[in-house]
Amino acid sequence: MESGPAIFAGTAFVLFGAALLLWTAARLRLRAPVAHGVSPVASAALSLLFGVAALGGGIWCLGYA
């Protein structure tokens, strides 16, 4: 019964994390700012950190589904 919400949450986290990592990589490759009004290094680092965390959380959720 609990596997349905875990699969949904895991899929959402994996999709969000992968999309955030792809978007950040594309912005960095084009040398465009990741976030406006913030240090470029800090915004890239935080974006990559949260992308990896979301991806890892999604994989963890799917592992226990």
C-alpha positions, 0 to 999 in steps of 0.5 A: 500500500505504501509503495504507490506514494514512494514510487510517485515521490521517487519519480518526481525527485528523479525527474526534478534532479535530472532536469536541474542538473541538465539545466545547470550544465547547459547554463554553465556550458553557455557561460550564462548565469544560473541565477540572477543577482547571485554569485555565479560560483555560489549559484552553480554550486548550490544548483548542482548540490540540490540537483544531486541531492534530489536525484539521490533522494529519488533513487533512495525512494525508488529503492525502498518502494 
